[in-house]
Amino acid sequence: MQRLSVIGNISRDRTRYPDGRGSDRLGGAALHVALAAARAHTHAAPVSVIGGDLRAISHHPALSDVDWTALRVTTGPSARFVMHYDEHGQLLDLKAAYGASSQLTDHALNHITEHPGDLYHVCCRHPLHVADVLKLLTDRGIRFSADFFLPSATHLITAAAPWLPHASWIFANARERLLLDSALETTALGGVIITDGPRPVRLIRHGHQVAAATPPTTTPIEVTGAGDTLAGTYLAHLSRGDGMATALEAAVDAASRHTTAPPLNLHRN
């Protein structure tokens, strides 16, 4: 089974909701995607750069299935994100301090060059230079998937657009899908998975819906990382040989369970 290398941030996250919910937790898209894939029995490694404050992350008891060999530890603090949501789980405000993640692009390009046989998932977030990474993957003929994050999606979808038709899968929420539609022809995209809160998750192939899965009814505790969990689980089930519809059902279920799970607490590091 090919390793899934997940390019993106690992961070310290603080979330806040109007009703008092929220937590300080380990986060970052690369962590959530890789962890979900590992829990679905796929070899997955975050390609990330962290500071010394998260040096012991590989010893966290909940992260033992993750491959940490692509992690770079450097001086200075790790990335930190503070996210405020409304009562419906819509992001209202994001404050970011990128810290060690400012070195992510060089680390990712080196990793791709040294490991061209991996599968890749690119978490298209600042401060990654998305165009450089996707161009290298495309030029080398390496299979990759990608996702976006709404606060930066307008800029990064535009930057990524020339290479997105080469992606095996793109993961987007309903608002990001509108940005994709404005950036390039939907029929040019081989596979897009669109989430829309509690509404059915849709799987689109070259502009046509071929599958859908409705999330189970839950009372979410935390929405941060749910889309990343969906992406990691879906990619893992495909790599194991499951069909698209089966993989989608498993991914939607895993994402829903993620929203009701306790956080990965920082003090365990």
C-alpha positions, 0 to 999 in steps of 0.5 A, spaced: 500 500 500 502 506 498 504 511 503 499 517 503 503 524 504 499 529 507 502 536 506 499 541 511 500 545 517 500 542 524 498 547 529 495 549 536 488 551 535 483 554 540 476 554 538 470 558 541 463 558 540 457 563 542 454 558 548 461 557 551 463 551 547 471 550 545 477 548 547 485 548 546 487 542 542 492 539 537 490 541 530 492 543 523 489 540 517 495 535 516 494 532 522 487 531 522 487 528 515 493 523 516 490 521 523 483 519 519 487 515 514 491 512 519 485 510 523 482 507 517 488 502 516 492 506 511 499 508 512 499 516 512 504 521 514 504 528 515 509 533 511 509 538 516 514 543 520 513 544 527 516 548 533 519 545 539 513 546 543 510 540 539 516 536 539 513 530 543 507 530 538 509 523 536 509 520 543 501 522 544 497 516 545 492 517 540 497 518 535 501 512 535 498 510 528 501 516 524 507 515 521 512 521 523 518 520 519 516 526 514 515 531 520 520 537 521 522 540 528 525 546 528 526 552 532 521 557 534 513 556 536 509 552 532 503 555 528 497 557 532 490 558 530 484 562 534 477 560 531 471 563 533 464 560 530 457 562 530 452 557 533 451 553 526 458 552 526 460 557 521 467 560 522 466 567 523 473 569 525 480 566 524 487 569 527 493 566 525 500 566 527 504 561 522 511 560 526 514 554 524 510 553 518 513 558 514 518 553 512 513 548 510 513 550 502 521 548 502 520 542 506 514 539 502 518 540 495 524 536 498 519 531 500 516 530 493 522 530 490 525 525 495 519 520 495 515 521 488 512 514 489 507 516 495 500 518 494 499 526 496 494 530 499 495 537 499 492 542 504 491 548 501 492 553 506 497 559 508 503 559 508 504 554 503 505 556 496 500 552 493 502 553 486 509 551 487 507 544 490 501 543 485 506 544 479 511 540 482 506 534 483 503 535 476 510 535 472 512 529 476 506 525 474 504 524 481 497 523 484 494 528 488 488 530 492 487 537 495 482 541 499 481 548 501 479 552 507 474 558 506 478 564 509 483 563 504 480 559 499 478 565 494 486 566 493 488 559 493 483 556 489 485 562 484 493 560 485 491 552 484 486 553 478 491 551 473 493 544 476 486 542 479 484 538 473 490 534 474 487 532 481 484 525 483 480 529 488 478 535 491 474 536 497 470 543 498 464 545 502 458 548 498 461 555 498 468 553 496 465 549 490 462 556 488 469 559 488 471 553 484 466 554 479 468 561 478 475 559 477 474 553 472 470 549 468 467 544 473 467 538 467 474 539 467 475 536 475 475 529 475 472 528 482 469 533 487 466 531 494 462 537 496 460 538 504 454 542 506 453 542 513 448 537 515 445 536 508 448 530 504 455 530 502 455 529 494 460 526 490 461 529 483 465 526 477 466 531 471 460 535 473 455 530 474 453 527 481 454 520 482 454 518 489 451 522 495 451 520 503 447 524 508 450 525 515 447 522 521 443 526 526 448 528 531 449 534 536 456 537 535 461 539 540 466 541 535 466 542 528 474 544 527 477 538 523 471 534 520 472 536 513 479 534 514 477 527 517 472 526 511 478 527 506 483 522 510 477 517 511 475 517 504 482 517 501 484 511 505 478 507 503 479 508 496 486 506 497 484 499 500 480 498 494 473 500 496 468 503 491 467 511 491 460 510 494 462 505 500 468 510 501 464 516 501 459 513 506 465 511 511 468 518 510 461 521 512 460 517 518 467 518 521 467 526 520 460 526 524 463 522 529 469 527 529 464 532 531 462 529 538 469 526 540 473 529 545 479 534 543 486 532 542 489 535 549 495 539 548 497 537 555 498 530 553 504 532 549 
